[in-house]
Amino acid sequence: MSPRKIGKKLKKVRLSLDLKQADVAGKAGISVNYYARIERDEENPTIETLEKILKVLKVKSSDILPF
């Protein structure tokens, strides 16, 4: 799984919802810095963390994951 595609897609969805990184991070229960690194493809989130982020963004994993 390519984290680059995940980060780029997460950012696109977040921006389309007019949310800040802090909004997503806070609602997902993770730090803003960690979420920012995920979007920049510097971190590969755990499945659990990714599920929390997807719930906040109200998208399905199939919309984000490159399968």
N, C-alpha and C positions, 0 to 999 in steps of 0.2 A: 504494500500500500504506500503510495507516495504522499508524504505529509505536505508537500508543496501544494498539491491540488486541494487538500483539505483546508489548509490555512486560507488560501485564496478564496475558496467558496464560502467559508465561514465569514470572512470579511465582507464579501459581496452581500450576503444575506443580512448581516448586521447593519450595513449601511442602508440597505433598502428599507429596513425597519426604523431608520433614523435613531439607532441606539449607539451609545458610546461604549467603548471597551469596558469601562467601569460598570456600566449597567449590566452587561452580560456576565462579567466576572462576579459581581455581587450576587446576582440571582442564582448563579451556578455554584456559589460557595467556594470560589477560587480567587487567588490574588489577581489584581489587574496586570501585574508584570508577567505572571504565568500565562494569562490569556493572550497578552500582546505577543509573547514569544510563540504561542501556538499559531497565531495569525501570520507571523513572520516566518513560519516554518522552521523555527529553531527548536521547537519541542514537539514531541510526538505524544499526544495525550493518551491516557489510559481509556479503555472502553467506557468505564464508569464516568470519567470526567467528560468524555465526548458526549455521552448520553445526556448529562446534565446541561451541557451547552446547547445541544440540539433541542432539548425541551424548552429552554429559554427562548431560542430563536424560532420555535414552533415549526421545525422542519423534520422530515424523516431522514434516517441515516442513508437511505438510498439516494437522496438528493445531494448528499455531500460526499459519500464514500465512492471511490473510483472502481466500482465492480462492474 
